[in-house]
């Protein structure tokens, strides 16, 4: 249970990082930022939790608006 909470906190920090990256580099290449985010998220992913691209897509459409 504690592991799950820690994992959620890491994801929240990652999303905050992405938000700041997109905000500061708004006029620069956002696809590059997105690729870095995908890499970070895949590194974060524990082996017992399946990788879900749906989560990433929904989160990213939210922050791109």
N, C-alpha and C positions, 0 to 999 in steps of 0.2 A: 504493500500500500504506500509506504513512504517513497519507494522507488518511483511509483506512478506520479506522485505529487512533485517530486524533483524533476521528473521528465516534463511535466506540464509547465513548471517554472522555466525550464530551459527553452521550451517552445515559445513561451510568452516573451522571453528576452530576445529570442531570434526574430520574432515578429516585430518587436520594437526596433531592433537593429535594422531590419529591412525597411521599416517605415522611415527611419532617420536617413538611411542610404538613399531611398527614393526621393525623399524631401530635399536633401542637400544636392543630389545630382539629378534634379528634375529634368534639366535640359540635356543631360548627357544620356548615354546608352543605358536604357532601363533593362534591356534583355540580358545584358552582361550581369547586372545586379541580380536579376532573377536566377540566372545560372549559378551564381555564387551561392545564393540562398538555397537552391535545390541541393547543391553539393553539401552545404552545412547541415541541412535537414537529414540527408541520407547518412551523414556521419553520426548524427545524433541518434538515429534510429537504433534501438536495442534489437538484438536478434530475434527475440520472442514476439515482437509486435510487427505485423505485416505492414509493408510500405503502402501507404494509400495516397495516390496522386490527387484524389478527389479533394482531400483536406486542403492540399496546397493550392489547387485551382480556385476553390471557393474563397480562401483567405486572400489570394492575390487579386481576384476581381474586386474584392472589398477595398483593398488599399489603393488600387489604381484609379478608382473613381474620384 
